[in-house]
Amino acid sequence: MQNRTKLSESELQIINCGIIEEPMRVLQTTEESDLKLLRVNCKELIPEDENLKLLISRMYQTVRDENKPGVGIAAPQVGIARRLFIAQRMDKKDNPFEFFINPEIVWFSNIKRRGEEGCLSIPDAYGDVYRSLTIQITYYDMSGTHFQEVVEGFTAVIMQHEMDHLNGVLFTDRMEEQAEIEYYNASPTGEIVYPR
C-alpha cells in the first residue's frame, strides 16, 4: 500500500478553478506536457479528504460533457495524478456512474472479450483491445469504507481501461502489446481466451 496523502495545493488549484457544474480540461496525448502526466503511476489518496466531493463532481461533469461524452474517466486525465476513477455501471439499472477511490483489480478472468475502445485523451483514435470478461475489484468510498466486488461484461472493460490510466497505460499500449498474441474464439458468443 502506498502512502496516502490529501490532495496537494497545486491539485486543489486545478480542482477549484471552476464551479461544481463545470467540466474540467481533459489532458490530450497530442500535448507533450499532458502526455507526461498521463504516463505517471498515480498515488493513492485519503478517501476522507473533504475536497474529493468537488473533484468527483467535476470529473462527472467532464465525462458527461455533451460535446464529448464518455463512459469513464480517470483523475490523471484531468491533471490529478491520483488513484481515482469514475465508471458507468452498464451492469446496473439506469446505468449510473460510480466513483472508485484507490481501486485495485485483484483478479482477472482468463476469458477475454474483444471490443473497440476510444479515449477522451486520445483524439480520433479507436481500436480493438482484448480485456478480461470478469474482474474482481477492491476500492474505497469517501467514508473510507472498503468494498470488493466481481464485475462482468462491458462494465469490467471500462474499469480495466480506467485502471490502466492510473498506472500510466493507454489503450493504444494494450493494442501494441497484443498485436503479436494469437487469440481464438472460446464460444459462439465471441468471448476470447488466450491459447494454452
Secondary structure as UniProt FT lines:
FT   HELIX           9..15
FT   TURN            16..17
FT   TURN            20..21
FT   TURN            29..30
FT   HELIX           32..38
FT   TURN            47..48
FT   TURN            50..51
FT   HELIX           52..63
FT   TURN            66..67
FT   STRAND          72..74
FT   HELIX           75..78
FT   STRAND          84..88
FT   TURN            90..91
FT   TURN            93..94
FT   STRAND          97..108
FT   STRAND          111..119
FT   TURN            120..121
FT   STRAND          122..132
FT   STRAND          134..140
FT   TURN            142..143
FT   STRAND          146..152
FT   HELIX           153..166
FT   TURN            167..168
FT   HELIX           171..178
FT   TURN            179..180
FT   STRAND          184..185
FT   TURN            188..189
FT   STRAND          192..193
//
